[in-house]
Amino acid sequence: MLVEEVVLLIAFAVTEIKRLLFIDNPIDSIKFVVLLYLLTCVGTVANGLTLLIGAVIAVFSLPLLYKKQQVRIRKMMRTFRSLVKKARNQFDSLYGSVTSSAPSAPPPKPALPPAAAPPKQKAKSK
């Protein structure tokens, strides 16, 4: 049972990496490239063991920090959410005003009757 799950997980990972590398979906491929670039930037600053130790410390410290500072954190989150809501409302109103004031597509021109062919000129005789 465990072996089947591992095989399915590996197969899924291989198909997903193949999809990202061969640009099946350009947006996902761009996200993947940006993620790899950010990982290289982090890798130049710190090695993996340092990041692992920092993650272990954070896993055990953050719940205690949240428990002690719960009131302040909730207050800051409420403030942050209200700022995001204001920014979104402002963006929506700006977007609505731009789309409503933007000129719509010009009405289609009526079809013109086919132009009469110009009269043929007679060849000059010598």
Backbone as XML, in Angstrom:
<?xml version="1.0"?>
<chain id="A" units="angstrom">
  <residue number="1" name="MET">
    <atom name="N" x="0.833" y="-1.178" z="0.000"/>
    <atom name="CA" x="0.000" y="0.000" z="0.000"/>
    <atom name="C" x="0.881" y="1.246" z="0.000"/>
  </residue>
  <residue number="2" name="LEU">
    <atom name="N" x="1.896" y="1.279" z="0.845"/>
    <atom name="CA" x="2.792" y="2.426" z="0.925"/>
    <atom name="C" x="3.600" y="2.566" z="-0.362"/>
  </residue>
  <residue number="3" name="VAL">
    <atom name="N" x="4.008" y="1.425" z="-0.928"/>
    <atom name="CA" x="4.799" y="1.453" z="-2.156"/>
    <atom name="C" x="3.980" y="2.046" z="-3.298"/>
  </residue>
  <residue number="4" name="GLU">
    <atom name="N" x="2.696" y="1.667" z="-3.378"/>
    <atom name="CA" x="1.835" y="2.201" z="-4.434"/>
    <atom name="C" x="1.678" y="3.712" z="-4.300"/>
  </residue>
  <residue number="5" name="GLU">
    <atom name="N" x="1.527" y="4.194" z="-3.075"/>
    <atom name="CA" x="1.385" y="5.633" z="-2.859"/>
    <atom name="C" x="2.660" y="6.372" z="-3.247"/>
  </residue>
  <residue number="6" name="VAL">
    <atom name="N" x="3.805" y="5.790" z="-2.912"/>
    <atom name="CA" x="5.082" y="6.421" z="-3.261"/>
    <atom name="C" x="5.253" y="6.452" z="-4.776"/>
  </residue>
  <residue number="7" name="VAL">
    <atom name="N" x="4.904" y="5.358" z="-5.449"/>
    <atom name="CA" x="5.019" y="5.307" z="-6.908"/>
    <atom name="C" x="4.089" y="6.340" z="-7.547"/>
  </residue>
  <residue number="8" name="LEU">
    <atom name="N" x="2.864" y="6.442" z="-7.046"/>
    <atom name="CA" x="1.931" y="7.437" z="-7.578"/>
    <atom name="C" x="2.439" y="8.857" z="-7.333"/>
  </residue>
  <residue number="9" name="LEU">
    <atom name="N" x="3.015" y="9.086" z="-6.175"/>
    <atom name="CA" x="3.557" y="10.404" z="-5.862"/>
    <atom name="C" x="4.719" y="10.752" z="-6.789"/>
  </residue>
  <residue number="10" name="ILE">
    <atom name="N" x="5.595" y="9.793" z="-7.035"/>
    <atom name="CA" x="6.726" y="10.027" z="-7.934"/>
    <atom name="C" x="6.234" y="10.264" z="-9.358"/>
  </residue>
  <residue number="11" name="ALA">
    <atom name="N" x="5.253" y="9.474" z="-9.799"/>
    <atom name="CA" x="4.710" y="9.651" z="-11.147"/>
    <atom name="C" x="4.072" y="11.028" z="-11.300"/>
  </residue>
  <residue number="12" name="PHE">
    <atom name="N" x="3.343" y="11.451" z="-10.277"/>
    <atom name="CA" x="2.723" y="12.775" z="-10.322"/>
    <atom name="C" x="3.782" y="13.866" z="-10.371"/>
  </residue>
  <residue number="13" name="ALA">
    <atom name="N" x="4.832" y="13.713" z="-9.558"/>
    <atom name="CA" x="5.898" y="14.718" z="-9.531"/>
    <atom name="C" x="6.599" y="14.806" z="-10.884"/>
  </residue>
  <residue number="14" name="VAL">
    <atom name="N" x="6.850" y="13.661" z="-11.502"/>
    <atom name="CA" x="7.529" y="13.650" z="-12.800"/>
    <atom name="C" x="6.663" y="14.313" z="-13.865"/>
  </residue>
  <residue number="15" name="THR">
    <atom name="N" x="5.377" y="13.991" z="-13.897"/>
    <atom name="CA" x="4.500" y="14.607" z="-14.898"/>
    <atom name="C" x="4.345" y="16.108" z="-14.653"/>
  </residue>
  <residue number="16" name="GLU">
    <atom name="N" x="4.313" y="16.504" z="-13.394"/>
    <atom name="CA" x="4.182" y="17.932" z="-13.079"/>
    <atom name="C" x="5.441" y="18.692" z="-13.492"/>
  </residue>
  <residue number="17" name="ILE">
    <atom name="N" x="6.608" y="18.136" z="-13.219"/>
    <atom name="CA" x="7.860" y="18.787" z="-13.620"/>
    <atom name="C" x="7.975" y="18.830" z="-15.141"/>
  </residue>
  <residue number="18" name="LYS">
    <atom name="N" x="7.555" y="17.755" z="-15.797"/>
    <atom name="CA" x="7.571" y="17.735" z="-17.258"/>
    <atom name="C" x="6.649" y="18.814" z="-17.820"/>
  </residue>
  <residue number="19" name="ARG">
    <atom name="N" x="5.488" y="18.982" z="-17.203"/>
    <atom name="CA" x="4.529" y="20.000" z="-17.644"/>
    <atom name="C" x="5.109" y="21.401" z="-17.456"/>
  </residue>
  <residue number="20" name="LEU">
    <atom name="N" x="5.820" y="21.610" z="-16.345"/>
    <atom name="CA" x="6.393" y="22.930" z="-16.078"/>
    <atom name="C" x="7.589" y="23.231" z="-16.980"/>
  </residue>
  <residue number="21" name="LEU">
    <atom name="N" x="8.427" y="22.240" z="-17.225"/>
    <atom name="CA" x="9.626" y="22.468" z="-18.024"/>
    <atom name="C" x="9.323" y="22.621" z="-19.507"/>
  </residue>
  <residue number="22" name="PHE">
    <atom name="N" x="8.338" y="21.899" z="-20.007"/>
    <atom name="CA" x="8.019" y="21.965" z="-21.429"/>
    <atom name="C" x="6.938" y="22.990" z="-21.741"/>
  </residue>
  <residue number="23" name="ILE">
    <atom name="N" x="6.658" y="23.874" z="-20.797"/>
    <atom name="CA" x="5.768" y="25.023" z="-20.947"/>
    <atom name="C" x="4.412" y="24.602" z="-21.502"/>
  </residue>
  <residue number="24" name="ASP">
    <atom name="N" x="3.761" y="23.712" z="-20.775"/>
    <atom name="CA" x="2.393" y="23.347" z="-21.124"/>
    <atom name="C" x="1.466" y="24.510" z="-20.811"/>
  </residue>
  <residue number="25" name="ASN">
    <atom name="N" x="1.700" y="25.160" z="-19.675"/>
    <atom name="CA" x="0.951" y="26.349" z="-19.276"/>
    <atom name="C" x="1.979" y="27.445" z="-18.994"/>
  </residue>
  <residue number="26" name="PRO">
    <atom name="N" x="2.031" y="28.497" z="-19.809"/>
    <atom name="CA" x="3.084" y="29.512" z="-19.648"/>
    <atom name="C" x="3.090" y="30.194" z="-18.279"/>
  </residue>
  <residue number="27" name="ILE">
    <atom name="N" x="1.929" y="30.459" z="-17.709"/>
    <atom name="CA" x="1.877" y="31.149" z="-16.416"/>
    <atom name="C" x="2.501" y="30.273" z="-15.332"/>
  </residue>
  <residue number="28" name="ASP">
    <atom name="N" x="2.139" y="28.994" z="-15.301"/>
    <atom name="CA" x="2.718" y="28.088" z="-14.307"/>
    <atom name="C" x="4.225" y="27.941" z="-14.506"/>
  </residue>
  <residue number="29" name="SER">
    <atom name="N" x="4.664" y="27.913" z="-15.750"/>
    <atom name="CA" x="6.096" y="27.796" z="-16.014"/>
    <atom name="C" x="6.847" y="29.034" z="-15.537"/>
  </residue>
  <residue number="30" name="ILE">
    <atom name="N" x="6.253" y="30.211" z="-15.715"/>
    <atom name="CA" x="6.887" y="31.443" z="-15.239"/>
    <atom name="C" x="6.966" y="31.430" z="-13.718"/>
  </residue>
  <residue number="31" name="LYS">
    <atom name="N" x="5.897" y="30.985" z="-13.060"/>
    <atom name="CA" x="5.914" y="30.889" z="-11.597"/>
    <atom name="C" x="7.014" y="29.933" z="-11.136"/>
  </residue>
  <residue number="32" name="PHE">
    <atom name="N" x="7.166" y="28.824" z="-11.840"/>
    <atom name="CA" x="8.185" y="27.837" z="-11.493"/>
    <atom name="C" x="9.584" y="28.429" z="-11.643"/>
  </residue>
  <residue number="33" name="VAL">
    <atom name="N" x="9.812" y="29.171" z="-12.718"/>
    <atom name="CA" x="11.119" y="29.791" z="-12.938"/>
    <atom name="C" x="11.403" y="30.829" z="-11.857"/>
  </residue>
  <residue number="34" name="VAL">
    <atom name="N" x="10.397" y="31.621" z="-11.494"/>
    <atom name="CA" x="10.580" y="32.621" z="-10.438"/>
    <atom name="C" x="10.888" y="31.928" z="-9.115"/>
  </residue>
  <residue number="35" name="LEU">
    <atom name="N" x="10.190" y="30.823" z="-8.819"/>
    <atom name="CA" x="10.466" y="30.071" z="-7.596"/>
    <atom name="C" x="11.902" y="29.558" z="-7.582"/>
  </residue>
  <residue number="36" name="LEU">
    <atom name="N" x="12.357" y="29.008" z="-8.697"/>
    <atom name="CA" x="13.735" y="28.522" z="-8.762"/>
    <atom name="C" x="14.733" y="29.662" z="-8.580"/>
  </residue>
  <residue number="37" name="TYR">
    <atom name="N" x="14.443" y="30.816" z="-9.169"/>
    <atom name="CA" x="15.332" y="31.968" z="-9.007"/>
    <atom name="C" x="15.384" y="32.413" z="-7.550"/>
  </residue>
  <residue number="38" name="LEU">
    <atom name="N" x="14.224" y="32.482" z="-6.894"/>
    <atom name="CA" x="14.201" y="32.879" z="-5.484"/>
    <atom name="C" x="14.946" y="31.871" z="-4.614"/>
  </residue>
  <residue number="39" name="LEU">
    <atom name="N" x="14.823" y="30.590" z="-4.946"/>
    <atom name="CA" x="15.566" y="29.579" z="-4.193"/>
    <atom name="C" x="17.072" y="29.754" z="-4.372"/>
  </residue>
  <residue number="40" name="THR">
    <atom name="N" x="17.506" y="30.135" z="-5.566"/>
    <atom name="CA" x="18.941" y="30.372" z="-5.740"/>
    <atom name="C" x="19.389" y="31.598" z="-4.957"/>
  </residue>
  <residue number="41" name="CYS">
    <atom name="N" x="18.529" y="32.621" z="-4.895"/>
    <atom name="CA" x="18.885" y="33.814" z="-4.102"/>
    <atom name="C" x="18.996" y="33.462" z="-2.625"/>
  </residue>
  <residue number="42" name="VAL">
    <atom name="N" x="18.065" y="32.666" z="-2.117"/>
    <atom name="CA" x="18.126" y="32.241" z="-0.715"/>
    <atom name="C" x="19.335" y="31.339" z="-0.505"/>
  </residue>
  <residue number="43" name="GLY">
    <atom name="N" x="19.634" y="30.500" z="-1.473"/>
    <atom name="CA" x="20.766" y="29.594" z="-1.359"/>
    <atom name="C" x="22.099" y="30.301" z="-1.319"/>
  </residue>
  <residue number="44" name="THR">
    <atom name="N" x="22.186" y="31.471" z="-1.933"/>
    <atom name="CA" x="23.451" y="32.211" z="-1.872"/>
    <atom name="C" x="23.662" y="32.840" z="-0.506"/>
  </residue>
  <residue number="45" name="VAL">
    <atom name="N" x="22.576" y="33.096" z="0.216"/>
    <atom name="CA" x="22.679" y="33.736" z="1.524"/>
    <atom name="C" x="22.879" y="32.700" z="2.631"/>
  </residue>
  <residue number="46" name="ALA">
    <atom name="N" x="22.146" y="31.607" z="2.572"/>
    <atom name="CA" x="22.211" y="30.611" z="3.646"/>
    <atom name="C" x="22.152" y="29.215" z="3.041"/>
  </residue>
  <residue number="47" name="ASN">
    <atom name="N" x="22.759" y="28.263" z="3.750"/>
    <atom name="CA" x="22.690" y="26.897" z="3.248"/>
    <atom name="C" x="21.454" y="26.188" z="3.805"/>
  </residue>
  <residue number="48" name="GLY">
    <atom name="N" x="21.219" y="24.974" z="3.365"/>
    <atom name="CA" x="20.002" y="24.249" z="3.735"/>
    <atom name="C" x="19.892" y="23.931" z="5.210"/>
  </residue>
  <residue number="49" name="LEU">
    <atom name="N" x="20.999" y="23.588" z="5.840"/>
    <atom name="CA" x="20.957" y="23.246" z="7.262"/>
    <atom name="C" x="20.577" y="24.457" z="8.106"/>
  </residue>
  <residue number="50" name="THR">
    <atom name="N" x="21.068" y="25.614" z="7.734"/>
    <atom name="CA" x="20.695" y="26.839" z="8.452"/>
    <atom name="C" x="19.202" y="27.098" z="8.327"/>
  </residue>
  <residue number="51" name="LEU">
    <atom name="N" x="18.674" y="26.926" z="7.131"/>
    <atom name="CA" x="17.235" y="27.127" z="6.925"/>
    <atom name="C" x="16.419" y="26.103" z="7.705"/>
  </residue>
  <residue number="52" name="LEU">
    <atom name="N" x="16.894" y="24.859" z="7.759"/>
    <atom name="CA" x="16.189" y="23.821" z="8.506"/>
    <atom name="C" x="16.167" y="24.140" z="9.999"/>
  </residue>
  <residue number="53" name="ILE">
    <atom name="N" x="17.284" y="24.566" z="10.542"/>
    <atom name="CA" x="17.335" y="24.921" z="11.966"/>
    <atom name="C" x="16.415" y="26.104" z="12.251"/>
  </residue>
  <residue number="54" name="GLY">
    <atom name="N" x="16.429" y="27.096" z="11.370"/>
    <atom name="CA" x="15.533" y="28.244" z="11.535"/>
    <atom name="C" x="14.072" y="27.840" z="11.475"/>
  </residue>
  <residue number="55" name="ALA">
    <atom name="N" x="13.732" y="26.899" z="10.592"/>
    <atom name="CA" x="12.347" y="26.431" z="10.490"/>
    <atom name="C" x="11.925" y="25.686" z="11.753"/>
  </residue>
  <residue number="56" name="VAL">
    <atom name="N" x="12.804" y="24.859" z="12.309"/>
    <atom name="CA" x="12.476" y="24.133" z="13.545"/>
    <atom name="C" x="12.257" y="25.109" z="14.692"/>
  </residue>
  <residue number="57" name="ILE">
    <atom name="N" x="13.111" y="26.097" z="14.800"/>
    <atom name="CA" x="12.942" y="27.103" z="15.857"/>
    <atom name="C" x="11.624" y="27.844" z="15.673"/>
  </residue>
  <residue number="58" name="ALA">
    <atom name="N" x="11.296" y="28.208" z="14.427"/>
    <atom name="CA" x="10.050" y="28.936" z="14.165"/>
    <atom name="C" x="8.825" y="28.089" z="14.476"/>
  </residue>
  <residue number="59" name="VAL">
    <atom name="N" x="8.878" y="26.791" z="14.161"/>
    <atom name="CA" x="7.728" y="25.914" z="14.412"/>
    <atom name="C" x="7.388" y="25.871" z="15.894"/>
  </residue>
  <residue number="60" name="PHE">
    <atom name="N" x="8.398" y="25.886" z="16.741"/>
    <atom name="CA" x="8.129" y="25.809" z="18.172"/>
    <atom name="C" x="7.967" y="27.182" z="18.827"/>
  </residue>
  <residue number="61" name="SER">
    <atom name="N" x="8.439" y="28.239" z="18.188"/>
    <atom name="CA" x="8.364" y="29.569" z="18.796"/>
    <atom name="C" x="7.109" y="30.338" z="18.407"/>
  </residue>
  <residue number="62" name="LEU">
    <atom name="N" x="6.672" y="30.214" z="17.171"/>
    <atom name="CA" x="5.545" y="31.019" z="16.698"/>
    <atom name="C" x="4.240" y="30.749" z="17.443"/>
  </residue>
  <residue number="63" name="PRO">
    <atom name="N" x="3.880" y="29.494" z="17.761"/>
    <atom name="CA" x="2.641" y="29.304" z="18.531"/>
    <atom name="C" x="2.685" y="29.981" z="19.903"/>
  </residue>
  <residue number="64" name="LEU">
    <atom name="N" x="3.814" y="29.913" z="20.569"/>
    <atom name="CA" x="3.951" y="30.572" z="21.868"/>
    <atom name="C" x="3.871" y="32.093" z="21.721"/>
  </residue>
  <residue number="65" name="LEU">
    <atom name="N" x="4.523" y="32.619" z="20.706"/>
    <atom name="CA" x="4.465" y="34.056" z="20.445"/>
    <atom name="C" x="3.033" y="34.495" z="20.158"/>
  </residue>
  <residue number="66" name="TYR">
    <atom name="N" x="2.315" y="33.712" z="19.354"/>
    <atom name="CA" x="0.926" y="34.061" z="19.037"/>
    <atom name="C" x="0.062" y="34.015" z="20.293"/>
  </residue>
  <residue number="67" name="LYS">
    <atom name="N" x="0.278" y="33.011" z="21.117"/>
    <atom name="CA" x="-0.535" y="32.871" z="22.329"/>
    <atom name="C" x="-0.323" y="34.057" z="23.265"/>
  </residue>
  <residue number="68" name="LYS">
    <atom name="N" x="0.918" y="34.517" z="23.395"/>
    <atom name="CA" x="1.201" y="35.635" z="24.292"/>
    <atom name="C" x="0.764" y="36.978" z="23.709"/>
  </residue>
  <residue number="69" name="GLN">
    <atom name="N" x="0.828" y="37.131" z="22.405"/>
    <atom name="CA" x="0.533" y="38.417" z="21.764"/>
    <atom name="C" x="-0.741" y="38.355" z="20.919"/>
  </residue>
  <residue number="70" name="GLN">
    <atom name="N" x="-1.681" y="37.512" z="21.293"/>
    <atom name="CA" x="-2.867" y="37.259" z="20.483"/>
    <atom name="C" x="-3.685" y="38.530" z="20.246"/>
  </residue>
  <residue number="71" name="VAL">
    <atom name="N" x="-3.879" y="39.344" z="21.259"/>
    <atom name="CA" x="-4.702" y="40.550" z="21.128"/>
    <atom name="C" x="-4.055" y="41.527" z="20.147"/>
  </residue>
  <residue number="72" name="ARG">
    <atom name="N" x="-2.760" y="41.757" z="20.293"/>
    <atom name="CA" x="-2.066" y="42.689" z="19.398"/>
    <atom name="C" x="-2.042" y="42.177" z="17.964"/>
  </residue>
  <residue number="73" name="ILE">
    <atom name="N" x="-1.837" y="40.877" z="17.799"/>
    <atom name="CA" x="-1.778" y="40.306" z="16.452"/>
    <atom name="C" x="-3.136" y="40.408" z="15.775"/>
  </residue>
  <residue number="74" name="ARG">
    <atom name="N" x="-4.208" y="40.119" z="16.502"/>
    <atom name="CA" x="-5.548" y="40.233" z="15.914"/>
    <atom name="C" x="-5.862" y="41.673" z="15.536"/>
  </residue>
  <residue number="75" name="LYS">
    <atom name="N" x="-5.452" y="42.621" z="16.379"/>
    <atom name="CA" x="-5.682" y="44.035" z="16.090"/>
    <atom name="C" x="-4.928" y="44.441" z="14.819"/>
  </residue>
  <residue number="76" name="MET">
    <atom name="N" x="-3.682" y="44.010" z="14.700"/>
    <atom name="CA" x="-2.900" y="44.330" z="13.507"/>
    <atom name="C" x="-3.503" y="43.676" z="12.265"/>
  </residue>
  <residue number="77" name="MET">
    <atom name="N" x="-4.006" y="42.446" z="12.408"/>
    <atom name="CA" x="-4.626" y="41.774" z="11.265"/>
    <atom name="C" x="-5.900" y="42.490" z="10.834"/>
  </residue>
  <residue number="78" name="ARG">
    <atom name="N" x="-6.707" y="42.965" z="11.802"/>
    <atom name="CA" x="-7.910" y="43.725" z="11.456"/>
    <atom name="C" x="-7.534" y="44.990" z="10.691"/>
  </residue>
  <residue number="79" name="THR">
    <atom name="N" x="-6.508" y="45.677" z="11.158"/>
    <atom name="CA" x="-6.049" y="46.890" z="10.483"/>
    <atom name="C" x="-5.565" y="46.571" z="9.073"/>
  </residue>
  <residue number="80" name="PHE">
    <atom name="N" x="-4.800" y="45.506" z="8.945"/>
    <atom name="CA" x="-4.289" y="45.106" z="7.635"/>
    <atom name="C" x="-5.429" y="44.753" z="6.692"/>
  </residue>
  <residue number="81" name="ARG">
    <atom name="N" x="-6.412" y="43.998" z="7.181"/>
    <atom name="CA" x="-7.553" y="43.628" z="6.335"/>
    <atom name="C" x="-8.346" y="44.854" z="5.901"/>
  </residue>
  <residue number="82" name="SER">
    <atom name="N" x="-8.507" y="45.825" z="6.809"/>
    <atom name="CA" x="-9.241" y="47.032" z="6.424"/>
    <atom name="C" x="-8.468" y="47.820" z="5.363"/>
  </residue>
  <residue number="83" name="LEU">
    <atom name="N" x="-7.142" y="47.861" z="5.481"/>
    <atom name="CA" x="-6.342" y="48.534" z="4.458"/>
    <atom name="C" x="-6.459" y="47.835" z="3.109"/>
  </residue>
  <residue number="84" name="VAL">
    <atom name="N" x="-6.433" y="46.511" z="3.130"/>
    <atom name="CA" x="-6.578" y="45.755" z="1.886"/>
    <atom name="C" x="-7.958" y="45.995" z="1.286"/>
  </residue>
  <residue number="85" name="LYS">
    <atom name="N" x="-8.984" y="46.030" z="2.137"/>
    <atom name="CA" x="-10.348" y="46.264" z="1.656"/>
    <atom name="C" x="-10.471" y="47.654" z="1.043"/>
  </residue>
  <residue number="86" name="LYS">
    <atom name="N" x="-9.882" y="48.674" z="1.693"/>
    <atom name="CA" x="-9.912" y="50.033" z="1.149"/>
    <atom name="C" x="-9.189" y="50.096" z="-0.193"/>
  </residue>
  <residue number="87" name="ALA">
    <atom name="N" x="-8.036" y="49.459" z="-0.274"/>
    <atom name="CA" x="-7.276" y="49.467" z="-1.523"/>
    <atom name="C" x="-8.054" y="48.769" z="-2.624"/>
  </residue>
  <residue number="88" name="ARG">
    <atom name="N" x="-8.695" y="47.655" z="-2.299"/>
    <atom name="CA" x="-9.478" y="46.930" z="-3.296"/>
    <atom name="C" x="-10.670" y="47.763" z="-3.758"/>
  </residue>
  <residue number="89" name="ASN">
    <atom name="N" x="-11.358" y="48.419" z="-2.811"/>
    <atom name="CA" x="-12.490" y="49.271" z="-3.183"/>
    <atom name="C" x="-12.033" y="50.431" z="-4.060"/>
  </residue>
  <residue number="90" name="GLN">
    <atom name="N" x="-10.888" y="51.024" z="-3.720"/>
    <atom name="CA" x="-10.370" y="52.127" z="-4.519"/>
    <atom name="C" x="-10.000" y="51.643" z="-5.918"/>
  </residue>
  <residue number="91" name="PHE">
    <atom name="N" x="-9.383" y="50.488" z="-6.000"/>
    <atom name="CA" x="-9.037" y="49.926" z="-7.303"/>
    <atom name="C" x="-10.288" y="49.631" z="-8.112"/>
  </residue>
  <residue number="92" name="ASP">
    <atom name="N" x="-11.303" y="49.036" z="-7.471"/>
    <atom name="CA" x="-12.543" y="48.725" z="-8.179"/>
    <atom name="C" x="-13.224" y="49.989" z="-8.689"/>
  </residue>
  <residue number="93" name="SER">
    <atom name="N" x="-13.260" y="51.044" z="-7.863"/>
    <atom name="CA" x="-13.894" y="52.283" z="-8.311"/>
    <atom name="C" x="-13.096" y="52.915" z="-9.448"/>
  </residue>
  <residue number="94" name="LEU">
    <atom name="N" x="-11.771" y="52.884" z="-9.356"/>
    <atom name="CA" x="-10.938" y="53.424" z="-10.422"/>
    <atom name="C" x="-11.120" y="52.618" z="-11.700"/>
  </residue>
  <residue number="95" name="TYR">
    <atom name="N" x="-11.149" y="51.315" z="-11.573"/>
    <atom name="CA" x="-11.338" y="50.447" z="-12.732"/>
    <atom name="C" x="-12.712" y="50.685" z="-13.355"/>
  </residue>
  <residue number="96" name="GLY">
    <atom name="N" x="-13.735" y="50.846" z="-12.501"/>
    <atom name="CA" x="-15.077" y="51.108" z="-13.007"/>
    <atom name="C" x="-15.156" y="52.439" z="-13.734"/>
  </residue>
  <residue number="97" name="SER">
    <atom name="N" x="-14.495" y="53.464" z="-13.208"/>
    <atom name="CA" x="-14.543" y="54.765" z="-13.876"/>
    <atom name="C" x="-13.772" y="54.740" z="-15.192"/>
  </residue>
  <residue number="98" name="VAL">
    <atom name="N" x="-12.675" y="53.999" z="-15.232"/>
    <atom name="CA" x="-11.902" y="53.921" z="-16.470"/>
    <atom name="C" x="-12.673" y="53.153" z="-17.530"/>
  </residue>
  <residue number="99" name="THR">
    <atom name="N" x="-13.289" y="52.043" z="-17.144"/>
    <atom name="CA" x="-14.011" y="51.252" z="-18.136"/>
    <atom name="C" x="-15.279" y="51.948" z="-18.591"/>
  </residue>
  <residue number="100" name="SER">
    <atom name="N" x="-15.921" y="52.732" z="-17.705"/>
    <atom name="CA" x="-17.141" y="53.420" z="-18.129"/>
    <atom name="C" x="-16.815" y="54.625" z="-18.996"/>
  </residue>
  <residue number="101" name="SER">
    <atom name="N" x="-15.664" y="55.273" z="-18.784"/>
    <atom name="CA" x="-15.316" y="56.447" z="-19.580"/>
    <atom name="C" x="-14.568" y="56.079" z="-20.854"/>
  </residue>
  <residue number="102" name="ALA">
    <atom name="N" x="-14.125" y="54.865" z="-20.956"/>
    <atom name="CA" x="-13.405" y="54.451" z="-22.152"/>
    <atom name="C" x="-14.378" y="54.413" z="-23.323"/>
  </residue>
  <residue number="103" name="PRO">
    <atom name="N" x="-13.958" y="54.923" z="-24.473"/>
    <atom name="CA" x="-14.867" y="54.902" z="-25.620"/>
    <atom name="C" x="-15.111" y="53.467" z="-26.051"/>
  </residue>
  <residue number="104" name="SER">
    <atom name="N" x="-16.356" y="53.227" z="-26.352"/>
    <atom name="CA" x="-16.675" y="51.884" z="-26.812"/>
    <atom name="C" x="-16.238" y="51.763" z="-28.263"/>
  </residue>
  <residue number="105" name="ALA">
    <atom name="N" x="-16.304" y="50.590" z="-28.768"/>
    <atom name="CA" x="-15.887" y="50.356" z="-30.139"/>
    <atom name="C" x="-16.788" y="51.165" z="-31.068"/>
  </residue>
  <residue number="106" name="PRO">
    <atom name="N" x="-16.213" y="51.793" z="-32.092"/>
    <atom name="CA" x="-17.043" y="52.595" z="-32.991"/>
    <atom name="C" x="-18.055" y="51.703" z="-33.695"/>
  </residue>
  <residue number="107" name="PRO">
    <atom name="N" x="-19.225" y="52.274" z="-33.997"/>
    <atom name="CA" x="-20.230" y="51.459" z="-34.668"/>
    <atom name="C" x="-19.709" y="51.043" z="-36.035"/>
  </residue>
  <residue number="108" name="PRO">
    <atom name="N" x="-20.100" y="49.881" z="-36.487"/>
    <atom name="CA" x="-19.602" y="49.413" z="-37.782"/>
    <atom name="C" x="-20.111" y="50.314" z="-38.905"/>
  </residue>
  <residue number="109" name="LYS">
    <atom name="N" x="-19.248" y="50.566" z="-39.857"/>
    <atom name="CA" x="-19.625" y="51.406" z="-40.994"/>
    <atom name="C" x="-20.535" y="50.606" z="-41.915"/>
  </residue>
  <residue number="110" name="PRO">
    <atom name="N" x="-21.524" y="51.285" z="-42.513"/>
    <atom name="CA" x="-22.394" y="50.554" z="-43.439"/>
    <atom name="C" x="-21.587" y="50.116" z="-44.651"/>
  </residue>
  <residue number="111" name="ALA">
    <atom name="N" x="-21.981" y="48.999" z="-45.178"/>
    <atom name="CA" x="-21.268" y="48.452" z="-46.321"/>
    <atom name="C" x="-21.463" y="49.373" z="-47.517"/>
  </residue>
  <residue number="112" name="LEU">
    <atom name="N" x="-20.379" y="49.743" z="-48.153"/>
    <atom name="CA" x="-20.449" y="50.603" z="-49.332"/>
    <atom name="C" x="-20.707" y="49.743" z="-50.555"/>
  </residue>
  <residue number="113" name="PRO">
    <atom name="N" x="-21.459" y="50.292" z="-51.511"/>
    <atom name="CA" x="-21.663" y="49.510" z="-52.737"/>
    <atom name="C" x="-20.331" y="49.370" z="-53.455"/>
  </residue>
  <residue number="114" name="PRO">
    <atom name="N" x="-20.157" y="48.280" z="-54.164"/>
    <atom name="CA" x="-18.876" y="48.088" z="-54.842"/>
    <atom name="C" x="-18.630" y="49.238" z="-55.815"/>
  </residue>
  <residue number="115" name="ALA">
    <atom name="N" x="-17.426" y="49.723" z="-55.798"/>
    <atom name="CA" x="-17.077" y="50.849" z="-56.670"/>
    <atom name="C" x="-17.126" y="50.391" z="-58.118"/>
  </residue>
  <residue number="116" name="ALA">
    <atom name="N" x="-17.624" y="51.304" z="-58.948"/>
    <atom name="CA" x="-17.699" y="50.982" z="-60.373"/>
    <atom name="C" x="-16.284" y="50.920" z="-60.929"/>
  </residue>
  <residue number="117" name="ALA">
    <atom name="N" x="-16.065" y="49.964" z="-61.769"/>
    <atom name="CA" x="-14.745" y="49.811" z="-62.363"/>
    <atom name="C" x="-14.468" y="51.006" z="-63.266"/>
  </residue>
  <residue number="118" name="PRO">
    <atom name="N" x="-13.266" y="51.551" z="-63.230"/>
    <atom name="CA" x="-12.970" y="52.694" z="-64.105"/>
    <atom name="C" x="-13.034" y="52.263" z="-65.567"/>
  </residue>
  <residue number="119" name="PRO">
    <atom name="N" x="-13.475" y="53.173" z="-66.414"/>
    <atom name="CA" x="-13.585" y="52.793" z="-67.837"/>
    <atom name="C" x="-12.203" y="52.462" z="-68.395"/>
  </residue>
  <residue number="120" name="LYS">
    <atom name="N" x="-12.208" y="51.469" z="-69.244"/>
    <atom name="CA" x="-10.945" y="51.037" z="-69.838"/>
    <atom name="C" x="-10.523" y="52.039" z="-70.900"/>
  </residue>
  <residue number="121" name="GLN">
    <atom name="N" x="-9.253" y="52.337" z="-70.927"/>
    <atom name="CA" x="-8.748" y="53.271" z="-71.929"/>
    <atom name="C" x="-8.398" y="52.502" z="-73.188"/>
  </residue>
  <residue number="122" name="LYS">
    <atom name="N" x="-8.636" y="53.157" z="-74.275"/>
    <atom name="CA" x="-8.316" y="52.523" z="-75.554"/>
    <atom name="C" x="-6.817" y="52.623" z="-75.776"/>
  </residue>
  <residue number="123" name="ALA">
    <atom name="N" x="-6.301" y="51.612" z="-76.362"/>
    <atom name="CA" x="-4.879" y="51.618" z="-76.665"/>
    <atom name="C" x="-4.602" y="52.662" z="-77.729"/>
  </residue>
  <residue number="124" name="LYS">
    <atom name="N" x="-3.522" y="53.381" z="-77.587"/>
    <atom name="CA" x="-3.168" y="54.409" z="-78.564"/>
    <atom name="C" x="-2.627" y="53.742" z="-79.821"/>
  </residue>
  <residue number="125" name="SER">
    <atom name="N" x="-3.114" y="54.206" z="-80.908"/>
    <atom name="CA" x="-2.606" y="53.660" z="-82.167"/>
    <atom name="C" x="-1.637" y="54.662" z="-82.774"/>
  </residue>
  <residue number="126" name="LYS">
    <atom name="N" x="-0.659" y="54.175" z="-83.492"/>
    <atom name="CA" x="0.355" y="55.055" z="-84.048"/>
    <atom name="C" x="-0.014" y="55.501" z="-85.398"/>
  </residue>
</chain>
